[in-house]
Amino acid sequence: MKVKVLCRNPDDYVRETTRDIQRVPRNYDPTLHPFEVPREYTRAMNATKLERVFAKPFVAALDGHRDAVNCMAKHPTSLSTLLSGSCDGEVKVWNLPTKKCVRTLQAHEGFVRGMCARFCGTSFFTVGDDKTIKQWKMEAPGYGEEEEPLNMILGKTVYTGIDHHQKEGVFATCGQQVDIWDEQRSSPIRSFTWGVDSVSCVRFNPVETELLASCASDRSIILYDMREATPLQKVIMNMRSNTLCWNPMEAYIFTCANEDYHLYTYDMRQLSMPIVMHSDHVSAVLDVDYSPTGKEFVSASFDKTIRIFPEKKSHSRSVYHTKRMQHVICVKWSLDNKYIMTGSDEMNIRLWKANASEKLGLLTTREKQAQNYSQKLKQKFQHHPQIRRITRHRHLPREIYSQRKELHVMKEARRRKPEVQLMCSERSGTALSPSKKKLSNVPSLLVSFFLKCKVLLAHHRS
């Protein structure tokens, strides 16, 4: 004789407290839920619309500078501290939670060209137009003490950038050449040159800490190794790059901001061609910075906007702008991956959310679960036309919109020019010179074959 016993676990249906929602058992058999997909599609559509409704990225503006903000630096160990330098030689230390300036010092005469914090966070370095490198304490001086630098080095030329090693007391500067300095010495321990007039930016690799890269005035990007006596590699681009940034999670990947309105992501092991060309800006890109996860980066442009790009996609996922914000000179992504800081021409530092619709503050367990559920629904239906249209839509100022249309017309004209030239040459019986037959990224034989077919079809129809 067989006896079947019904066993019920109270944990499956009894609430922990009276405020909890009643637990209801559910059968996930798809035959019992024929309208599940339409219902989830409606929820995904509502979640996408609500995301755009609550997309308010601007958090705060930090005002206090008396000239344009030319450079910024993040504190390596404190999320609440931000350093900024302006074009009048003034350096300010900001407390981000209170949105107030806690310290002001006159660091240089003229522009503050660059600044960086020491890897331990106890001090920071600045360079300026007065040909000096100064090291300052991160803490403010005590009552009655004067504001003086810990160390000052007077150079022969103007320094245009500075960056500190991630683990050692070594920093690099750039100007007419790239110099490697020891903090305990007043002269560089190594100098690199490669036939350029000036170098505008130098950056240490955060993973392979002995490597560094620089952008030069001859449109080149140069890679160095501190263990070598000469530079490693050099790639020359069509236009000058303003700055670059290494990916903090992938040792060989870096992205450069170029004057031709684009950003280029390179693998240093294969510099003959960029991995991705990121395009959406309508003016020169002035600065770029990666998120701590390495999956996205933010760019600042002369067109008065900042854009957030996924690392492996050519178009931006979001664009931030305001009516009062002028040319954005510098940008930083916070180390907690939640905020973006920008410094612009009109003397303000602005704080933005990295995710425009993200709710600030602590979230309850139910809010986190609802947020994750909505995110999964949006990913599931992201390729549906209506959801894709709502997700991609961004409001742009009229000037940027008209410039994008003009750039699109110019791009189409450049694309059609070789086709028209070849078609006219076939009709007149004259051959083009080899230099005019070249088309980028497409095998020339295949292109000529298709174009000849198009010409023959046009003759046949006429």
ChimeraX attribute file (.defattr): number of C-alpha atoms within 10 A of each C-alpha:
attribute: neighborCount
match mode: 1-to-1
recipient: residues
	/A:1	2
	/A:2	4
	/A:3	5
	/A:4	5
	/A:5	6
	/A:6	5
	/A:7	6
	/A:8	8
	/A:9	7
	/A:10	8
	/A:11	9
	/A:12	10
	/A:13	12
	/A:14	14
	/A:15	13
	/A:16	10
	/A:17	8
	/A:18	8
	/A:19	7
	/A:20	9
	/A:21	10
	/A:22	12
	/A:23	11
	/A:24	8
	/A:25	8
	/A:26	6
	/A:27	8
	/A:28	8
	/A:29	8
	/A:30	10
	/A:31	9
	/A:32	9
	/A:33	10
	/A:34	10
	/A:35	10
	/A:36	11
	/A:37	11
	/A:38	10
	/A:39	11
	/A:40	16
	/A:41	17
	/A:42	12
	/A:43	16
	/A:44	23
	/A:45	23
	/A:46	14
	/A:47	19
	/A:48	21
	/A:49	15
	/A:50	12
	/A:51	17
	/A:52	16
	/A:53	10
	/A:54	12
	/A:55	15
	/A:56	16
	/A:57	19
	/A:58	17
	/A:59	13
	/A:60	14
	/A:61	16
	/A:62	18
	/A:63	14
	/A:64	13
	/A:65	21
	/A:66	13
	/A:67	18
	/A:68	22
	/A:69	27
	/A:70	24
	/A:71	27
	/A:72	26
	/A:73	22
	/A:74	21
	/A:75	22
	/A:76	18
	/A:77	13
	/A:78	10
	/A:79	14
	/A:80	14
	/A:81	18
	/A:82	20
	/A:83	21
	/A:84	24
	/A:85	32
	/A:86	27
	/A:87	23
	/A:88	20
	/A:89	22
	/A:90	21
	/A:91	24
	/A:92	19
	/A:93	21
	/A:94	19
	/A:95	16
	/A:96	16
	/A:97	9
	/A:98	9
	/A:99	14
	/A:100	14
	/A:101	18
	/A:102	13
	/A:103	15
	/A:104	17
	/A:105	15
	/A:106	14
	/A:107	27
	/A:108	24
	/A:109	15
	/A:110	14
	/A:111	23
	/A:112	29
	/A:113	25
	/A:114	26
	/A:115	27
	/A:116	25
	/A:117	25
	/A:118	22
	/A:119	18
	/A:120	14
	/A:121	16
	/A:122	14
	/A:123	17
	/A:124	22
	/A:125	24
	/A:126	26
	/A:127	29
	/A:128	25
	/A:129	18
	/A:130	20
	/A:131	18
	/A:132	19
	/A:133	25
	/A:134	20
	/A:135	22
	/A:136	20
	/A:137	17
	/A:138	18
	/A:139	11
	/A:140	15
	/A:141	12
	/A:142	8
	/A:143	6
	/A:144	6
	/A:145	8
	/A:146	9
	/A:147	15
	/A:148	15
	/A:149	15
	/A:150	12
	/A:151	14
	/A:152	16
	/A:153	13
	/A:154	13
	/A:155	13
	/A:156	9
	/A:157	14
	/A:158	19
	/A:159	29
	/A:160	23
	/A:161	26
	/A:162	27
	/A:163	24
	/A:164	23
	/A:165	21
	/A:166	19
	/A:167	12
	/A:168	13
	/A:169	14
	/A:170	17
	/A:171	21
	/A:172	21
	/A:173	27
	/A:174	28
	/A:175	20
	/A:176	21
	/A:177	20
	/A:178	26
	/A:179	20
	/A:180	21
	/A:181	19
	/A:182	15
	/A:183	14
	/A:184	9
	/A:185	9
	/A:186	14
	/A:187	14
	/A:188	15
	/A:189	12
	/A:190	16
	/A:191	17
	/A:192	18
	/A:193	15
	/A:194	12
	/A:195	10
	/A:196	13
	/A:197	12
	/A:198	19
	/A:199	26
	/A:200	23
	/A:201	27
	/A:202	28
	/A:203	24
	/A:204	23
	/A:205	22
	/A:206	19
	/A:207	15
	/A:208	14
	/A:209	15
	/A:210	16
	/A:211	20
	/A:212	22
	/A:213	26
	/A:214	27
	/A:215	28
	/A:216	27
	/A:217	17
	/A:218	17
	/A:219	18
	/A:220	19
	/A:221	24
	/A:222	20
	/A:223	19
	/A:224	20
	/A:225	18
	/A:226	16
	/A:227	9
	/A:228	12
	/A:229	11
	/A:230	15
	/A:231	17
	/A:232	13
	/A:233	14
	/A:234	17
	/A:235	14
	/A:236	16
	/A:237	12
	/A:238	11
	/A:239	14
	/A:240	20
	/A:241	30
	/A:242	22
	/A:243	26
	/A:244	26
	/A:245	24
	/A:246	25
	/A:247	25
	/A:248	19
	/A:249	15
	/A:250	16
	/A:251	16
	/A:252	17
	/A:253	19
	/A:254	20
	/A:255	25
	/A:256	26
	/A:257	27
	/A:258	25
	/A:259	19
	/A:260	16
	/A:261	19
	/A:262	21
	/A:263	28
	/A:264	19
	/A:265	24
	/A:266	20
	/A:267	17
	/A:268	17
	/A:269	9
	/A:270	10
	/A:271	15
	/A:272	11
	/A:273	12
	/A:274	15
	/A:275	17
	/A:276	16
	/A:277	17
	/A:278	21
	/A:279	16
	/A:280	15
	/A:281	26
	/A:282	23
	/A:283	20
	/A:284	20
	/A:285	27
	/A:286	25
	/A:287	27
	/A:288	27
	/A:289	26
	/A:290	29
	/A:291	24
	/A:292	17
	/A:293	14
	/A:294	16
	/A:295	15
	/A:296	20
	/A:297	22
	/A:298	24
	/A:299	29
	/A:300	28
	/A:301	28
	/A:302	21
	/A:303	20
	/A:304	23
	/A:305	23
	/A:306	26
	/A:307	19
	/A:308	23
	/A:309	23
	/A:310	17
	/A:311	22
	/A:312	13
	/A:313	14
	/A:314	17
	/A:315	16
	/A:316	21
	/A:317	15
	/A:318	18
	/A:319	19
	/A:320	19
	/A:321	18
	/A:322	11
	/A:323	7
	/A:324	8
	/A:325	18
	/A:326	20
	/A:327	19
	/A:328	28
	/A:329	23
	/A:330	25
	/A:331	27
	/A:332	25
	/A:333	25
	/A:334	23
	/A:335	18
	/A:336	10
	/A:337	15
	/A:338	16
	/A:339	19
	/A:340	24
	/A:341	23
	/A:342	24
	/A:343	29
	/A:344	25
	/A:345	20
	/A:346	17
	/A:347	20
	/A:348	22
	/A:349	24
	/A:350	18
	/A:351	22
	/A:352	19
	/A:353	23
	/A:354	20
	/A:355	16
	/A:356	20
	/A:357	15
	/A:358	15
	/A:359	13
	/A:360	9
	/A:361	6
	/A:362	8
	/A:363	11
	/A:364	9
	/A:365	9
	/A:366	9
	/A:367	12
	/A:368	12
	/A:369	12
	/A:370	12
	/A:371	15
	/A:372	12
	/A:373	15
	/A:374	20
	/A:375	14
	/A:376	13
	/A:377	19
	/A:378	23
	/A:379	11
	/A:380	13
	/A:381	16
	/A:382	17
	/A:383	11
	/A:384	12
	/A:385	10
	/A:386	12
	/A:387	19
	/A:388	15
	/A:389	12
	/A:390	14
	/A:391	18
	/A:392	11
	/A:393	11
	/A:394	12
	/A:395	9
	/A:396	14
	/A:397	12
	/A:398	9
	/A:399	10
	/A:400	16
	/A:401	12
	/A:402	13
	/A:403	15
	/A:404	16
	/A:405	12
	/A:406	12
	/A:407	12
	/A:408	12
	/A:409	12
	/A:410	11
	/A:411	11
	/A:412	10
	/A:413	12
	/A:414	11
	/A:415	13
	/A:416	10
	/A:417	12
	/A:418	17
	/A:419	19
	/A:420	13
	/A:421	14
	/A:422	20
	/A:423	18
	/A:424	15
	/A:425	13
	/A:426	15
	/A:427	10
	/A:428	9
	/A:429	9
	/A:430	10
	/A:431	12
	/A:432	14
	/A:433	8
	/A:434	7
	/A:435	7
	/A:436	11
	/A:437	16
	/A:438	13
	/A:439	14
	/A:440	8
	/A:441	6
	/A:442	9
	/A:443	10
	/A:444	12
	/A:445	9
	/A:446	9
	/A:447	15
	/A:448	15
	/A:449	10
	/A:450	11
	/A:451	17
	/A:452	15
	/A:453	12
	/A:454	14
	/A:455	17
	/A:456	14
	/A:457	11
	/A:458	11
	/A:459	10
	/A:460	8
	/A:461	7
	/A:462	6
